[in-house]
């Protein structure tokens, strides 16, 4: 499970968090590590591209 994510384009990422809750991380900025523990990134509701998990 990644400890953080980064995106290549500014936009939203829909996720399932480690505790099972769901939500959308709005307007993530490219090249910034976001330290969220998530189980899954959802295709529906995600418009950012180039998403990378950081371990």
N, C-alpha and C positions, 0 to 999 in steps of 0.2 A: 504494500500500500504506500503510495507516494506521500511524502511529508509536505509537499508544496506543488504548485503548478505554475507554469508561465505560458503566455500566449504570444503569437506572432502578430495578431491584428487586434485592435481595440474593439471589444464587443462583449456580449453576455455569455456566461457559461452556466448551464443547468446541471445540477449535481445531486447525488445521493451522498450524504455525509456519513462518516464512520458510525454514528449512532443510529442511522437509518432514516433520519429526517431528510426532506428534499427542499430544494430552494434554487434560486438563481443568483449568481454572483454578477452584478451589473457593471457594465463598462470597465472591464479589466484592461489595464494598460500594457502594451507590449514590452517585454523584457524585464518586467517586475516580478519577482518571486512572491507568490501568495501562499502563505503557510496555513493551508486548510487541509485537514485529514479527511479525504473522501474515498468512498468505496467505488463510485462510478461517475463518469461524466455522461450525461444524457444527450443523445442526438437531437431530440425534440426540445426546442427552447434554447439550444446553443447556436450562436451565430459567429463566435470567435473561431479563428482557424489557427493552425500551427500550435496546438496545445501539447505541452510537454510535461510529463510528470517528473518531479525532482525527488530523488531518493537520498 
